[in-house]
Structure formats: C-alpha cells, structure tokens
Amino acid sequence: MFKVLVSDPISDMGIQMLYDATDVEVVKQSGLSEDELIAIIGEYDALLVRSQTKVTEKIMTAGTKLKVIGRAGVGVDNIDLEAATKRGIIVINAPDGNTIATCELTFAMMMATARMIPQAYKKTVGGEWDRKFIGVELRNKTLGILGMGRIGSEVAKRAKVFGMNVIGYDPFLTEERAEKMGVKLGTVNEIAAQADFITVHTPLTPETRHLISRTQFELMKPGIRIINCARGGIIDELALVEAIDQGIVAGAAFDVFEVEPPAKDHPFLNNPKVIVTPHLGASTIEAQENVAIDVSEEVLHILRNEPFKNAVNMPPVPADVLNKLQPYFSLGEKIGSVLGQIAQGAVSEIIINYAGDLMDVDTSPLNRYIVKGIFQNQLESINIINAMHLAKSRGVNIVVQKSNASNSFTNLVTVTVKTKQEEKTLAGTLLAGFGERIVRIDQYPVDFAAEGNLLLISHNDKPGIIGRVGTLLGSNQVNIATMQVGRKVIGGSAIMVLTIDKTAPAEVLAELTKLDEIVNVRALTL
C-alpha cells in the first residue's frame, strides 16, 4: 500500500483517482510547518503540493520513502529540484492543465480593454450614466502574438474565429506550422509596427525580459492595446505607462506584474486605461481540477513503476551508463547552448555525432542535455526530461549518428543545427588535464575552454584586425583572457573567439561591428 500526502488545498475531484486506487492511501493535511512536515513525511511514498508548501532539502532528507513529489501546477519554484535529483525523487508538474484557462483569460482581457468594460462598470455602479465609452471591434484587426507555444496557439485559434488577422513571433515556429495555423510569421518589431492588439505568451528569460520596451512602443501605431497574462517583466511596465501618456497605447490589460503583489503606488493601479487582475491565469475550477488530475495520474504511474511524463528533474539512468556519460553532460549542454545562441532562425533539424569513447554507449541521456542546451534560452520550461518531446512537437528532426573517426581525439561530440537560414556546427571534447574544450566551429578549427563570457567574431582575414579588436576592447575596460583565431585559407573568411572577464556592453559590441573587415559579432555566455 502506497501512502500519499496532500499538503496543500487541491481539488478532491482532481485527485479522485488516488482515492479510488486500491493500492493507495491518501492523507490530506494542509498548513503544515516545515518541522511538522519533517516529523511525518518519513511514512509517505508521494507528496502532492501546490505553491504553499516549500519542499526543502530537509523535508526530502526526512522523506526516506519518497519516490515522487507532484506539483499541481506549472512552476516548481517551491521545490528544491537539486536536492530531489540527488535523492532520486522524481518531481512532476502539470504543464498543460491551465492552457485553456489562461487562453480564455487573455481573450477576456482583450475584449475588456477593447470595450473598456471595467471602466464603464465602475462609472455605472457609481451612479453615472456615461455612454461615451467608444470601443473597437476585434473583427478585421491584427493581433500580434509573441510566443506560439501551447497557450499562444490556442489564442491564435480563437482570434481566427473572431475574424482577426494573426501575426506570430516564436524563434522555433516554422513557416510550415505557422501556415497550417493560419498565422503569418513576423519579428517582434514587425508585430509592433503592424498590430492593433499584442499579447505575450513567452516564458520570462534574459532574452524575453522587456521584449517590448521603448524601442517597440516607438514603432507602434496610435490606438494599440497590450495584453499580458504570461509573466511580469516581458513588457517594460514604465515604458508602457509612457506610451499610454503619449497617446500611443489606448489600453492595456495585465494579469501579471514584474513584482507581485505590486506596490500600492504602482502606476498601473491608478491609470484609467489599464485593467489589472491578481494573477488569475489558472484560476478556474476546470484548470484546478485538470492540473490535479494530471499530477494524480503521473503519481500513480511512478508509484506503480509504469512509464511517466512531465518529470522536471533528471530521469533514472543505469549506474554503469551514468558513470560513462556524466562527464559529458556539461560539455553536451554547453555545445547546445552555443549553437542555440548563434543559429539564426527556427531550428528544423539537429544532427548529433559521437565518436571515440562514446561509440558503444547508450547516449540517450546525453542527447537530452544537448537538445536542452540548444533551446534553453528560449523555452523556460525545458529540461532533460521533456527536451526531446518539446523539440519534436515543434517539428524538429533529431538524428543521432556514431562513427569511428574522431580526428585524433579520444572522444568527440559534434552537433549540427539546421535552420531555414543556415547550418551551424560545433564540436567539443574532453581533454585530460584541460577539461571541456570546443575544437571546431563550422569549418574552422579552434581550441578554447567551454566556459565564461565569450565573443565570437566573424571577419575577413586581413592584417591588423586582431590589434583593432584588442585596442577597442581595452579602451572600453573589457579585458581579454584568451583569444583563438580560426581560418581555412589565408586572406579568406575567419573567426575570432575571445574569452573576456566580464560581459561586453551592447554599445561596445556595436562599435566592434563597425570596424573594417568585421562581418559579425556575437556575445555568448556559458
């Protein structure tokens, strides 16, 4: 008999399958302190939480029988994933359960801001009969959707039914998939210039933080309306207020804030053109039931040693395989990360080639680290469990090859990423005494440590280039730790890879691109 502790308020209907299971005993006990939970967790095989319970390392250490922790929701910020992984405890979530709820809230917010419903309601119940609220129709308007994942795709479907024209932005949305959805592809700036409404559905990452800011607001046509039911910080809040004051933005609707709850003097709270709600994206009866159902089903599978999905930490790997692969996990993820940062366009194919020591090993776990690295800067929820699924759901073909030839290296991992625009290749190896090394970028042989802040500079092989780059960086207090130059033919195309002590400011990168013979400059972080 398995024992399951539910330590947060979770829908009884959602966990009904656990109650019905003949091999499971369910105990519901909410509001426990860490010490109280530590005192009883040792007798349980599974723990189900929402966001209230903080599942700490101390709790997991006391949970000697714990096999799985289930989070009835999307995020797992309240669970110590590293501690769970160390102890072989599987952590699962429910990434799909709130898709429709958030999608429908987005549409409710869009219609509310289009017709100024909250503002009209406030006046009416206050005793004023004000019929001067002149709104706009959604039909024939252009909706820009930034982020075409699960929620963004559902929003697009409904927008088409409303007779809207939809432009979508997503680095991993291919033209074929967009065409099937009836969505036109566009850049962030193209959407800013063309849209009548914009809604965001991306994760909050360093790349998406302030994805819409002053630059984009300056491109927008007067009368645009902005909706954010995704994550606070994707839209620059202060820049939005400025755009409203300037008459660019006619209205905005936000369910999320950069800091939650917002300060009492937050400029949104007293602005008559901004509609706000307290992060209600998943707050429907159905969504709460759905996430509980999804997690309950997964918990049963894990307890019964059946196949499962939606795990957010490392899957179990046989000890002998893990011992051989573990040294390569970090290298593989870094190779993927570099490719993800330099490849332009939606990825259509990933080719992974192993040579040398990895010839006779099941590399499936390592494949996941590489794919995770490629997409980790764009997909907040990606991990080594769902990396392959997320890639394939976006139409990415993944090819794994093995060969004897390793170009004199004892081991060699070579990864090629293909997009509609280009093909990029990176090769790396582990060298005794030197650690993780990148030894090839496209056709150029190189040799540098896979770590730190890097500058990848494409240039023409002409005398004086290295000196001009070094002088410019030095004059801007950017110190060069190492430099590698790769070329195939004297006087032809070449690359420079610089390890620098700190991140180079954007204005310095812009100055570098203006130097004679410089073709491209990319800042990379490992």
Sequence and secondary structure as in RCSB ss.txt:
>XXXX:A:sequence
MFKVLVSDPISDMGIQMLYDATDVEVVKQSGLSEDELIAIIGEYDALLVRSQTKVTEKIMTAGTKLKVIGRAGVG
VDNIDLEAATKRGIIVINAPDGNTIATCELTFAMMMATARMIPQAYKKTVGGEWDRKFIGVELRNKTLGILGMGR
IGSEVAKRAKVFGMNVIGYDPFLTEERAEKMGVKLGTVNEIAAQADFITVHTPLTPETRHLISRTQFELMKPGIR
IINCARGGIIDELALVEAIDQGIVAGAAFDVFEVEPPAKDHPFLNNPKVIVTPHLGASTIEAQENVAIDVSEEVL
HILRNEPFKNAVNMPPVPADVLNKLQPYFSLGEKIGSVLGQIAQGAVSEIIINYAGDLMDVDTSPLNRYIVKGIF
QNQLESINIINAMHLAKSRGVNIVVQKSNASNSFTNLVTVTVKTKQEEKTLAGTLLAGFGERIVRIDQYPVDFAA
EGNLLLISHNDKPGIIGRVGTLLGSNQVNIATMQVGRKVIGGSAIMVLTIDKTAPAEVLAELTKLDEIVNVRALT
L
>XXXX:A:secstr
 EEEEE S   TTTTHHHHH TTEEEEE  S  HHHHHHHGGG SEEEE SSS B HHHHHH TT  EEEESSS 
 TTB HHHHHHTT EEE  TTTTHHHHHHHHHHHHHHHHHTHHHHHHHHHTT          STT EEEEE  SH
HHHHHHHHHHHTT EEEEE TT  HHHHHHHT EE  HHHHHHH SEEEE     TTTTTSBSHHHHHHS TTEE
EEE S TTSB HHHHHHHHHTTSEEEEEES  SSSS  TT TTTT TTEEE SS TT SHHHHHHHHHHHHHHHH
HHHTT     B S     HHHHHHHHHHHHHHHHHHHHHHHH  S EEEEEEEEEETTTTS  HHHHHHHHHHHH
TTT TT  TTTHHHHHHHTT EEEEEEES  TT SEEEEEEEEESS EEEEEEEEETTTEEEEEEETTEEEEEES
 SEEEEEEEE  TTHHHHHHHHHHHTT  EEEEEEEESSTTSEEEEEEEESS   HHHHHHHHTSTTEEEEEEEE
 
